[in-house]
Amino acid sequence: MSFIKVILMMFFPFYRIELPVTSWPNELQYQIYEKGAITYTKVIKEGDPHYQQLKEIIKKNKDGWKYDFITYAPSHIFKSDDLNINCSGKTIVINFKSKSHDEWEQISKGTDKDVCATIMDRAESYFEK
């Protein structure tokens, strides 16, 4: 399946998809990376207002995602067993476990600066270092 996506991306580099993530985990682990090392970790749960805000921000940006095979350095990560969200600068990268063939897939979306800043500011203002 990944081979087909690579071929499609070669011929259709501007091909975009709607966000395929439909289920969210009960909790996410928020991690801050600096120079390749984790400097902060905190668990946020589904009932937490910041968890809901993150989910809403991602869902509001449901269009314009692309399959992506680039390896991104971690920055601000929200992760679980089946879903990882990396917000780095103007790019949001989501890795998710595909339910159809039980493999990890990666999509990304370039955003205006405010989307990533909103996610990070809300997380950092909530979690005291």
C-alpha positions as CSV (number, residue, x, y, z in Angstrom):
1,M,0.0,0.0,0.0
2,S,2.8,2.4,0.8
3,F,4.3,1.8,-2.6
4,I,1.1,3.0,-4.3
5,K,1.2,6.2,-2.2
6,V,4.8,6.9,-3.2
7,I,4.0,6.5,-6.9
8,L,0.9,8.7,-6.5
9,M,3.0,11.3,-4.7
10,M,5.5,11.3,-7.5
11,F,2.9,12.0,-10.2
12,F,0.6,14.1,-8.0
13,P,2.7,16.1,-5.6
14,F,-0.1,18.5,-4.8
15,Y,-2.6,15.7,-4.0
16,R,-4.3,16.4,-0.7
17,I,-6.6,14.3,1.5
18,E,-9.0,14.9,4.3
19,L,-7.8,14.0,7.8
20,P,-8.2,10.2,8.0
21,V,-8.0,10.1,11.8
22,T,-11.4,9.4,13.2
23,S,-10.8,8.0,16.6
24,W,-8.8,9.6,19.4
25,P,-7.2,7.9,22.4
26,N,-8.3,8.4,26.0
27,E,-5.1,10.1,26.8
28,L,-2.1,11.7,25.2
29,Q,1.4,12.1,26.4
30,Y,2.7,15.6,25.8
31,Q,6.5,15.9,25.3
32,I,8.8,18.8,24.5
33,Y,12.0,17.9,22.7
34,E,15.0,20.2,22.7
35,K,18.2,19.2,20.7
36,G,16.8,15.7,20.2
37,A,16.1,14.9,23.8
38,I,12.9,14.9,25.8
39,T,13.0,17.8,28.3
40,Y,9.4,17.7,29.5
41,T,6.6,15.1,29.7
42,K,3.0,15.4,30.9
43,V,-0.1,13.2,30.4
44,I,-3.4,14.8,29.3
45,K,-6.6,13.0,29.4
46,E,-9.8,13.1,27.3
47,G,-11.8,15.2,29.8
48,D,-9.1,17.8,30.1
49,P,-10.0,21.1,28.4
50,H,-6.6,21.3,26.7
51,Y,-7.0,17.8,25.2
52,Q,-10.4,19.0,23.8
53,Q,-8.8,22.2,22.4
54,L,-6.0,20.2,20.7
55,K,-8.6,17.9,19.2
56,E,-10.7,20.8,18.0
57,I,-7.7,22.6,16.4
58,I,-6.8,19.4,14.5
59,K,-10.4,18.7,13.4
60,K,-10.8,22.3,12.2
61,N,-7.8,21.7,9.9
62,K,-9.3,18.5,8.5
63,D,-8.6,19.4,4.8
64,G,-5.4,19.8,2.9
65,W,-3.3,16.9,4.5
66,K,-0.9,15.0,2.4
67,Y,0.8,11.7,2.8
68,D,4.4,12.3,3.7
69,F,7.5,10.2,3.9
70,I,9.9,12.8,5.3
71,T,11.4,12.2,8.7
72,Y,10.7,15.2,11.0
73,A,12.7,16.0,14.1
74,P,10.4,16.0,17.1
75,S,9.5,19.3,18.7
76,H,6.2,19.4,20.6
77,I,4.7,15.9,20.5
78,F,1.3,14.6,21.6
79,K,1.5,10.8,21.5
80,S,-0.3,7.6,22.2
81,D,-0.1,4.0,21.1
82,D,-1.9,4.7,17.9
83,L,-1.5,8.4,17.3
84,N,1.4,10.9,17.3
85,I,1.0,14.6,16.6
86,N,4.2,16.6,16.1
87,C,3.8,20.4,15.9
88,S,7.0,22.0,14.7
89,G,7.0,25.5,13.3
90,K,4.5,25.9,10.5
91,T,4.1,22.1,10.0
92,I,1.8,19.6,11.8
93,V,2.8,16.0,11.3
94,I,0.4,13.2,12.3
95,N,1.5,9.6,12.5
96,F,-1.4,7.1,13.0
97,K,-1.9,3.4,12.9
98,S,-4.0,2.5,9.9
99,K,-6.9,0.3,10.9
100,S,-7.2,-1.3,7.5
101,H,-3.7,-2.7,7.3
102,D,-2.2,-2.2,10.8
103,E,0.7,-0.1,9.6
104,W,1.8,3.4,10.6
105,E,1.0,6.1,8.1
106,Q,2.2,9.7,8.2
107,I,0.4,12.8,6.9
108,S,1.4,16.5,7.2
109,K,0.0,19.9,6.7
110,G,1.7,23.3,6.4
111,T,-0.2,25.8,8.5
112,D,0.0,29.5,9.2
113,K,2.1,30.2,12.3
114,D,-1.0,30.7,14.5
115,V,-2.1,27.1,14.4
116,C,1.1,25.6,15.8
117,A,1.6,28.5,18.1
118,T,-1.9,28.0,19.5
119,I,-1.3,24.3,20.2
120,M,2.0,25.0,21.9
121,D,0.9,28.1,23.8
122,R,-2.1,26.3,25.2
123,A,0.0,23.3,26.2
124,E,2.8,25.3,27.7
125,S,0.5,27.7,29.6
126,Y,-1.3,24.7,31.1
127,F,1.8,22.7,32.0
128,E,4.2,24.4,34.3
129,K,7.7,23.4,33.7
